[in-house]
């Protein structure tokens, strides 16, 4: 059963052009913004001819602070805080985000208006030049005893250490290119990145291996581009409804409901990955863990795609109920 696109009309713009698009300034963020604008102008070519959009790159707190883990400085919301402020202050008209960087509860006056087609949600193991090729069926087996792995994600760290407690983890922050440079310079034996980012930047590092979501559960929203607008901007809501990907909306709704039920932050390792099955039903896998890998709980739930939010909330509550209370303190 395919999910249908909502009916949407092209809005008659009554505001001055160009419309201002807020984004982070990293190469990947700019790629995502231009991908979004391409989708909009393909749907409404008159907007391309009118040069209707103007990019506004915004430096966020998460971009400025590079020497500490996100859990230590306030969490993923730091990649959106200044962009939210620009939207509320009307310095931009809408904003483009990596959905996994958005809080589950938007600030008052802002809504998630559109989700675009998901790229591959899997994580990717990137070995350094000194390591042998990794087996996709057992990607961590090639890592030497006691090897140093670079990542700033407690979700990736917890799942890695659960399987390989002998490994050591060092903080890797920065954009995709920065992390690849650190790996090439020998700061770690291997690192982990989102496959979606590598594909969008047309990067295929030697020896990289995509990790099956059953081995490493991805982050909620990973591989999905989300667009936020002011809640009262019905004109842009109409435009964005026309390019929304219904499958991305369904799976992201389940994953974000799971995250909300767990009250997840960057301090708690949480994974959430939903997919639509051939019969049209939605299957969601959720995970909670300790950052050191000493505890990990993973479960799945399935139901109608129309019940995505309920599925996510129920699975999240079940995981929270059966996990140590201090994980969420």
C-alpha positions in Angstrom: 0.0 0.0 0.0 1.6 3.2 -1.1 1.2 6.4 0.9 -0.4 9.2 -1.1 0.9 12.7 -1.5 -1.4 15.3 0.1 -3.2 17.6 -2.3 -1.5 20.9 -2.5 -1.8 24.0 -4.5 1.0 26.3 -5.6 0.7 29.3 -3.3 0.2 32.8 -4.8 3.2 34.6 -3.2 2.2 37.9 -1.7 5.5 38.7 -0.1 8.6 40.3 -1.6 11.1 38.0 -3.3 13.6 36.4 -2.8 12.5 34.1 0.0 15.3 33.6 2.4 16.4 30.0 3.2 18.3 29.4 6.5 21.0 26.7 6.6 24.2 25.7 8.3 27.2 26.6 6.3 28.9 23.2 6.0 29.3 21.6 2.6 26.8 18.9 3.4 24.2 21.4 4.8 24.6 23.6 1.6 24.2 20.5 -0.6 21.0 19.6 1.3 19.6 23.1 0.9 20.3 23.2 -2.8 18.7 19.8 -3.2 15.6 21.1 -1.4 15.5 24.2 -3.6 15.8 22.0 -6.7 12.8 20.0 -5.6 10.8 23.2 -5.0 11.7 24.8 -8.4 11.0 21.5 -10.3 7.5 21.5 -8.8 7.0 25.2 -9.6 9.4 26.3 -12.4 8.2 29.9 -12.2 10.1 30.2 -8.9 13.4 29.3 -10.6 12.8 31.9 -13.3 12.0 34.5 -10.7 15.2 33.8 -8.8 12.9 33.4 -5.8 15.3 32.0 -3.2 18.3 33.3 -1.4 20.6 31.1 0.8 21.5 32.4 4.3 24.3 30.4 5.9 24.1 30.6 9.7 26.8 29.5 12.1 25.4 27.5 15.0 26.7 26.8 18.5 27.3 23.2 17.5 29.5 24.5 14.6 31.5 26.8 16.8 32.3 24.3 19.6 34.4 21.5 18.1 36.5 20.3 21.0 33.8 18.6 23.1 31.1 16.0 22.7 27.6 17.3 22.0 26.4 15.6 25.2 28.7 18.0 27.2 27.5 21.2 25.6 23.8 20.9 25.3 22.9 18.3 22.7 21.8 18.2 19.1 19.6 21.3 19.4 22.8 23.4 19.3 22.9 22.7 15.5 19.5 24.4 15.1 19.2 27.1 17.9 20.5 30.1 15.9 18.6 29.0 12.8 15.4 28.8 14.9 16.1 32.3 16.1 16.6 33.6 12.6 13.2 32.0 11.6 11.3 33.5 14.5 12.9 36.9 14.0 11.9 36.7 10.3 15.5 37.0 9.1 14.8 33.8 7.1 11.5 32.5 5.7 12.2 28.8 6.1 15.1 26.6 7.1 16.7 23.3 5.9 18.0 20.8 8.5 19.4 17.3 8.8 16.3 15.8 10.5 18.5 13.9 13.0 19.8 17.3 14.3 16.3 18.6 15.1 14.8 18.4 18.6 11.6 16.3 18.9 9.7 19.3 20.2 10.0 22.4 18.1 10.2 25.8 19.7 6.8 27.6 20.0 6.0 29.2 16.6 8.0 26.7 14.5 6.8 23.5 12.8 8.4 20.8 10.8 6.6 21.4 7.5 8.2 19.0 5.1 10.4 15.8 5.0 12.2 14.9 1.8 12.9 11.4 0.4 15.3 9.5 2.6 18.8 8.6 1.5 20.3 5.4 2.9 19.9 5.6 6.7 22.8 3.2 7.5 26.0 4.1 9.4 29.3 3.4 7.7 32.5 2.1 9.1 35.6 3.8 7.6 38.9 2.0 8.4 42.2 4.0 8.3 44.8 3.3 5.7 46.6 0.7 7.9 43.6 -1.6 8.4 42.5 -4.6 6.2 39.2 -4.7 4.4 36.2 -5.2 6.6 33.6 -7.9 6.1 30.1 -6.4 5.8 28.7 -9.4 7.7 31.0 -8.7 10.7 32.4 -5.2 10.1 34.0 -4.8 13.5 36.1 -8.0 13.3 38.8 -6.3 11.3 39.5 -3.7 14.1 42.6 -4.6 16.0 42.4 -5.3 19.8 42.4 -2.1 21.7 42.1 0.1 18.6 41.2 3.8 18.9 37.9 4.6 17.1 37.0 8.2 16.4 33.3 9.3 16.9 31.4 12.0 18.8 28.2 10.0 18.8 27.3 8.2 22.0 24.8 6.1 20.0 27.6 4.7 17.8 30.0 4.4 20.7 27.6 2.4 22.8 26.8 -0.1 20.1 30.4 -0.5 19.1 31.6 -1.1 22.7 28.7 -3.5 23.3 30.2 -5.7 20.6 33.8 -4.8 21.2 34.5 -3.6 24.8 38.2 -3.8 24.2 38.1 -0.8 21.8 38.8 2.8 22.8 36.9 5.8 21.7 38.2 9.3 21.0 36.1 12.4 20.1 35.8 13.2 16.4 33.9 16.4 15.7 33.7 18.5 12.5 32.1 18.1 9.1 32.6 15.1 6.9 35.7 16.4 5.3 37.3 17.2 8.6 36.7 13.8 10.0 38.1 12.1 6.9 41.2 14.3 7.2 41.6 13.3 10.9 41.3 9.6 9.9 43.9 10.0 7.1 46.3 11.7 9.6 46.1 8.7 11.9 44.2 10.2 14.8 42.2 7.0 14.9 42.3 3.5 13.4 38.7 3.9 12.1 35.7 6.2 12.3 31.9 6.0 11.8 29.9 8.3 9.6 26.4 8.4 8.2 26.3 6.8 4.7 23.8 9.4 3.6 26.3 12.3 4.0 29.0 10.4 2.1 26.7 9.7 -0.8 25.4 13.2 -1.0 29.0 14.6 -1.1 29.9 11.9 -3.6 32.6 10.4 -1.4 33.5 6.8 -1.4 36.5 6.4 1.0 38.6 3.2 0.4 37.5 0.2 2.4 34.3 1.8 3.8 31.5 -0.6 4.7 27.8 0.1 5.2 26.6 -1.4 8.5 23.4 -3.4 8.5 20.8 -1.6 10.8 20.4 -4.8 12.7 24.1 -4.5 13.7 24.1 -0.8 14.4 20.7 0.9 14.7 20.8 4.4 13.0 19.8 7.6 14.6 16.2 8.8 14.4 15.8 10.8 11.2 19.2 9.9 9.8 19.3 10.4 6.0 16.2 12.7 5.9 16.2 16.4 5.1 13.6 18.4 7.1 12.3 21.9 6.4 10.9 24.1 9.1 8.7 27.2 8.8 6.9 29.6 11.1 3.6 27.9 12.3 1.5 30.8 10.9 3.0 30.8 7.4 0.2 29.0 5.6 1.6 30.1 2.2 4.8 28.2 2.6 3.0 25.3 4.2 1.0 24.9 0.9 4.2 25.0 -1.2 6.0 22.5 1.0 3.1 20.1 1.2 3.5 19.5 -2.6 7.0 18.2 -2.3 6.7 16.2 0.9 7.7 12.5 0.7 4.9 10.5 2.4 7.2 7.6 3.2 9.8 9.9 4.8 7.0 11.5 6.8 5.7 8.1 8.0 9.1 6.7 9.1 10.4 9.9 10.6 7.1 10.3 12.6 7.6 6.9 14.1 11.3 7.5 14.9 10.7 10.9 16.4 7.8 9.7 18.5 10.1 7.0 19.8 12.7 9.6 20.7 10.1 11.8 22.3 8.8 8.9 24.5 12.3 8.2 25.6 12.9 11.9 26.3 16.1 11.4 24.4 19.0 13.7 24.3 22.6 13.4 23.2 23.4 12.1 26.7 21.4 8.9 26.2 22.4 6.5 23.4 19.2 6.0 21.4 18.7 4.5 18.0 15.5 4.5 16.0 15.0 3.1 12.5 11.7 2.6 10.7 11.0 1.2 7.2 7.9 0.4 5.2 7.4 -3.3 4.4 6.2 -4.6 1.0 2.7 -5.0 2.5 2.6 -1.3 3.4 3.0 -1.9 7.1 5.7 0.0 9.1 8.4 -1.8 11.2 10.2 0.3 13.8 13.4 -0.8 15.7 14.4 1.1 18.8 17.4 0.9 21.0 18.7 2.4 24.3 22.1 1.7 25.8 24.8 3.0 28.1 27.5 4.9 26.5 30.1 2.4 27.7 28.3 -0.5 26.1 27.6 -2.2 29.4 23.8 -2.2 28.8 21.9 -2.4 25.5 18.2 -3.1 24.9 16.8 -3.4 21.4 13.2 -4.1 20.4 11.0 -3.8 17.3 7.3 -3.2 16.7 5.1 -3.3 13.6 1.8 -1.8 12.6 -0.1 0.3 10.0 1.9 3.2 8.6 -1.0 5.4 9.5 -0.3 4.6 13.1 3.4 5.7 12.9 3.2 8.0 15.9 1.5 5.5 18.1 3.9 2.8 17.2 6.9 5.0 18.0 5.4 6.2 21.3 4.5 2.7 22.4 7.9 1.2 21.6 9.6 4.2 23.3 7.5 3.7 26.5 8.3 0.0 26.5 12.0 0.6 26.1 12.0 3.2 28.9 10.0 1.0 31.2 12.5 -1.9 30.9 15.7 0.1 31.1 17.6 1.3 34.2 16.1 4.6 35.3 19.5 6.3 35.6 19.8 6.2 31.8 17.3 9.0 31.5 18.4 11.0 34.5 
